[in-house]
Each structure stands twice: as C-alpha cells, then as structure tokens.
C-alpha cells in the first residue's frame, strides 16, 4: 500500500503534515467509534454476495488501487445510486478460476506490467468475449506512458478484431448516471476516455487521466493528490461512477424512451448552464 | 394415295449401292444372254426395293367431330335449392339439363363430362351421378379443373375445343379480386361458356354474402374485417350488424337504414387481437335488438411481429446488464426497460441538472401502457417502495389474467424480502408460497437441477447430470415456500450443505403465465461459457425458453390433438404425444391411445395410426350431420399422459337457398373473353353453333405393305429361281 502511494503522487509538504498531527490524533477516538459503526452498517452489504465489487485484476507490482480510493469509490456509488456494493477487497489473477465470477474488473497501473503469457492472454480474451468488462486506469500521468503502450500491444493480441476508439460524445457511457461534459481525472491528457467495443458493448474502457487518482483520501479525510484545475476532480468522480453504472446497466440510457429527456438536459448544458 | 418408305436413308443408300455394284458386275459378265441379264436385274432390283420397306396408303376425304367438355360444379353450394322454396337442387337441375340435351350434343360433337371440385371426377354425360361424399368439397377449383383439361392452362396442348362450365358461381375458389374467379390464361379466351344455374335474385331477407379478413393478423396491430350483406324486402327498415369475438362478446355493433328493396352493403371493421393464436369472429345481421337472421364465421390466425417485453429492475446489477443486452440482441423482441438508478434517500453530491435521471413513470408502466406488452419482467423490485398503491399490483394481476406473461426475478427486494406476501393480488398469481418475512439469503450457493419440464431445456441436456453438476452455481436466492396447487418446478437447486429448494417455478393464471425465479444472478451462466466452452449458450437457451414459456409459444401439453386442413367430409386429425420427460415416446414405451367420436348419443371408436415418433394420424369420418366431439386419452407405461378433444361440425349441405352469383360470373366472363348464359335459358343448339367449324380430315382407307405381301415375296422367289434355272441350262455356274 505504501509503496503504491509513493509511486502515485507527489508527497505532501512536511509542515503541512505536522499541522495535521493534532487533528489526526484527536480524530482517533472518533474513528474508534465510527469505524465499528460503519462496519455494522455495512455488514448487510458485505453479505450481498453477487453484488457489485470493485475487483482488481492482479498483474503484480506497479499496479493496484489504493484501498482508500477503492472504498471512496464504493461509498460514493452506494451513496449516490441504488447500487448496494460489496466492500470486501478482491484481487483476481488471470489464471484464477474466479475470474469468471467477476463481471467487472479494474486494472490501474503506473508502469508497464510484465507481458502476459499465452494462457493469460487466452483467459483475458475469453473473459471479455463472455461478457466481462475491464476498466483500465493509467496512473502514470505521462503522455508517452509505458503502461499505455503495454496495454495497446496486449489488447492487439486479446481483441485483434477491435481497437481503442475515443468514446463518442453521445455514448451512454457519458450519460449512464451523470451527464458528462468534461472527462476530469487527476491529469488532463485526453478529452474523453477510449474504449474497445465487442459485440455492441464496451468491453474495455481506458482512461489516461487517472480517474482512480481523484478518489484516495488520507486518514483525516483529505484528498491525497492535489488537482489544481477547478472541477477536474468532480468530473473525474462523476466519470468513474458512470463507468461503474455502465457496467451494471449497459446501454440502458440509449433506449429511445429516455432520449427526449436526456437530449433536453444536454441542450441545457451545451447552452452554458454547465455546473 | 401416298407412298411411304419405312427405313432410313442409310438403308436406301445401301440398297442403291448394292444394285449399282450388281449392274456393274452384270455388264462385265461376257456370254450371258440379254434376257437372262434382264431377269437377274429384275430380281435384284425387287430385292433392293423390298429392303427399304416400302408401303402405299390410300385415303378418302372426311370431317372430324369437335371435342366438347362439360364441367359440372361439385361444390356444396350446388347441393342447395335452385330457387327459393324450390325442391330441386342446383346440382340436380344441372344434371337434368345435361341428361335432357346429351343426345343432341353427342350427335354434333365428341362430349366428355366431369364433376369438378378439388379435382376432376369423370362422369357419364347421359346420367351424371351426384358427387360421392368424398368428392363434394366446400369449394370448387375452376382454375385447377381447366388446368387439368388443358394441361398447363392451354399453352402446351390443345385440349377440348370448347368447355361448358355449369356452376352457381358461389365457390369457384381460389377467388380473384372481388371474390370472383380471377384472370385465366389468354389461351382459354373464347373457349369457355359459363352456364349459371339457380335463381340469382335475392329472396326477401338478409344474407351475408361474404365475411372476409386477412389470413394472418399481427397481435396488437389493427387489422380489418369486411362483411358484405345482401338484403331484400327491407326497404325503409333498419338493419343491425354485430361483430362478435370467439366468446360471443360484441366487439362492435352498427345500425343502418336500408333504402332499396334489394341492396348490397359492405361494412368494414377495424380491430386488433390482444394475443397470438387462432381467433374466431362472427358477423351477425338482423333487426335491431332482434335475433340473428344471418351469420357467418371467420377465423384469423394472429401472429406476433415482435415480442414486446417490459423489463423493470429495482437497481443496477450485472443481471440487469446481461439480460437487457440479451433481450436487445434478439431481433424478434421489442424491449422497453427501466431500472431504478437512484433511491430517494441517495445523494449524488451533484446538481440535479448534472444527472441523466428521469422520474420513474410508475403510472405509465403499471397502469397506462402495460396492456401494450406481452411479457413483463420484474427483477428485484420493491413494489412497496415504488408502486405502493394496490392498483399497481391489481393491474399486474389483470395483465396476467388477460394473457400476459410475468416473470418475477428474485433479489434482496423481491418476494418475501419485498413484502410480496402481503400483496394478495400479486402473491395469488405467483406459483410459490411466500414467507411473510425477508427470505433472501445472499450467501446461499444454488446448483441448478432441471426438473422434467419443457421450459428447462431439451431433454438431452436436461438428463445430463454431469453437465448440470459442473454448471456455474448461482449465489444468493430467495427461499420459496412450497409450490402452489397447479404450479410446476422448472428448475430446483441443491446447496453444498445438502439443502434443496425451488429455483424456477411456473403457474398459469387466467390466460397468462407466471414464472418465479428465486435467484438473481443467472449472468454467471453467461460468464461461465468463458471458463468452459460447453456452457456457452446456456444463458441464452435458458432465457429463450423462459420467454417462450411466458409468451405461450412453448407447448406444455403432453397430448395435443390438431385438426388438419380438409376439403371433404373426411376429417384428418393429428395427435402429438410427449412422455413424462416431454420428449416423444420411444417404441418401447408402449403408447396406448383411446380415441372415440361422440355424435348424437353414439360413441364410435377411432383408430390413430403412427405417423412418426410421437405423432399419430387418423382419418375421421363423421357419423352424420351435426356436432361431433373427438376425444383422445393417452397412456404410456401405466401412467396417464393426458387427454385432448376437438369439436367439429359436419354440415348438411345445401339446407338454405343461396342465390347464384350471376354478377360474379358475368364479370369473370367479361374479364376472360368468355360467354355467360343462364342454364334454364340456354339452348344447346345455339351453344353448339358458337363452336368453330369442324375441320376436314383425310381418313386412311387402305395401307399396302410391299414387304408383308406374299405375292410380292413369291414374285421375288420366282424371279430368282427363273434366273438360276436359266443360267444352269446355259451352263453358267
């Protein structure tokens, strides 16, 4: 976890950290009461087997999601939507039989993982063509990212019939819950995420803006990474939740019955009423 | 006289060549007398002549009689009276006319007579018999009859020189536009004389001349029915026309005033059928508020253009995403789906305008538009929260009773956990008893075990225990109580702890069907296809069968009797039999069919013959005119598989007078350049005069075959013998 933290972002200033010590200690007692309460409240959710879990694809060092980011995402999902997620952490290797018990997998890496062997490539292909969805997050913040290059090479082998394309502005991914007008994220490297389509749905969704990086918080509830641009974090949070809701509803928002309402809202946003 | 040669030119050439060689050799022979040479030449020439098989034919000029074919309509309408209150039927009037005039026609032309109905039946022109029961069809096919006579519509062979068709014009199917025979091949132009039999005038009263509609209609889509009504003696009075459905309920009623003494009015009705299958309609005419004086029935096969599915989910889930994707991928399904994305207490931490959410249209779904759907899927849906008024559950129950299919899919907010047990209208139509307490166990691992039910899939896969043991287990189920009376399990499940329960159950309610699915994660079967290729397709098969059950296309009957198309009095029936595992029984299973025909207090045995595995056929001869009930009971291996019955009516042909369709016959005659005459006014002499002139012919009187003549052969022998003897006398070799 610590190692992953180092690799993700710039360290906070020392003085700033000292100022936080008191607040951190004073909140300890509060947390002692709060955490069991949260655990108690979340207990039924933990029992919701088959519910949505932010399972990670385990590709070894250089990849992973900070625990606080995972929990923040799931809390935001539970708080904003009717989804009752499962909070237990799950890491799945491509060689695990349990791969096919998780319809949604997240892969967040700052560097390029090792190349996949034949068995892993085959398993990943079977997973995606059978209905699985992979959300890939580039946490490197580099334009010429080794991870992005690794992903491109790997996916050419896994889904050669497809290819990464920018998500269309009117695609249901960008309106599955929030109406997305800006991509957001910890970085600003792309205007929209990219995706690989298989059988009419996005099987692989790829963000280079580090959407996962907008979520982690430290022990007193402050964001781990500063994001200078206004609204970038909020947009990133919204897009993250949209990706999860897309995995759980498909192209539901594309249905004709929703179009008039959604189009009206989009027109309002485009007319300058952007929040 | 004409001279013919029986052999080909090869023989002629060979004979000529042989003769030339002989002449040449004869010339080079010294010391032979000229007379002997002439004798030898004559013998050789005669032999060469006979080789080519010559014959001489002698003719005498003469005339050939023209061919006339008389077609007598054998349809049931011809059995009716020729006139109102008349005793003689149209058919007997026609045969009397034919009998009376046969001698005159036979003198002038070569005459052949046929009764035509489904095909041609040859009959004696001097005493045409009434059509045998098997030959009296409801319609007569004139097109087929003429095609049979002229072998391909007159284009390939000449056929008769003239055809007289004696008919009332009421059932000359298949009809063309306007209900009359359509256009016939131009080759038949001026070759047909239509002779209309029967009184064409409408008697006082009401007659429904035609009640027609499309052969097929699409469920929910409006279609039209047309009724043609002929009234006579009703001038100044009102007439009521009622369109009724198969249950006798009036769909539409119209009243109109009749102005003329004889009037034909056409009424069109637009209606739609709520569900698929054959639907019977009856049109009924009479005085307003009075009894039905004329009626006609029509059956329309209602088919589905697309299955209309409403899919409602209580929250986003992988089950929703996968099932919605599957339903969207089916070109034969029109899907409207809603999912509750946010509960009222959820706070998205964003301005409302940033959300792509719409208010949940509960009234539109449950009250206003539900009747537009065939199948309603409700997954993990908390009715207490989103549709609490009793009218919503009542509407859902009413939807099912009227023929809709409902699938209730489990989850933490469904069944006992969703408080369904307290909603009487909903719980009454469910196939399982529900607990009054929360019944969802999220940790319950359910290994599906198919029950012997057609909705559980094909028998081969159903009986493959290893297949199902290895199938991905479902996780999290509502725990159902026992099955209700009349309900059946489609899938059961077992847990690793050895518990068992019902996974999928079904029950009919009213005209509709209801499925309860206790697990809400069948998506595991879809993803499982990636882990093991043999489970690819399991997910699609499962939901296809569930939908087929819900929309009524999956047949659940083990014994089903089906009436096949018929044209005569004999009624063919087909019996389909499935065993307890819903597969056609094998030869070793010993199927016992007890079939009987009930008519007027009599019970007659009926024999069904095997046609294929699980299929049996019988030709049922009605025991008389009237209502018959064919009942079948099937047993196999000591167990009762089921029973079915069919009711049919054997009509007494021609009980009422129906005026002949003279207008239709005149129209057909005009369109095809034929002639029309009323039979009672028709004079055979004048009809015969209209025929083309008889053609002159050469009749062969005598044929002389040279090769077969004894005298010629004797002459040949004499010539050869004389030449030989003469030569020997001269000392020649």
Interface residues (C-beta under 8 A of the other chain):
Chain A: X47 X48 X49 X50 X51 X52 X76 X79 X80 X81 X82 X83 X84 X97 X99 X100 X101 X103 X104 X126 X127 X129 X130 X131 X132 X175 X176 X177 X178 X179 X200 X201 X234 X237 X238 X245 X247 X248 X249 X250 X251 X252 X253 X255 X257 X258 X261 X262 X265 X268 X269 X273 X275
Chain B: X314 X315 X316 X317 X318 X320 X321 X322 X324 X325 X328 X329 X335 X336 X337 X338 X339 X340 X341 X342 X343 X346 X347 X348 X349 X350 X351 X353 X354 X355 X356 X357 X358 X412 X442 X443 X472 X475 X476 X520 X521 X523 X524 X526 X527 X528 X529 X530 X531 X536
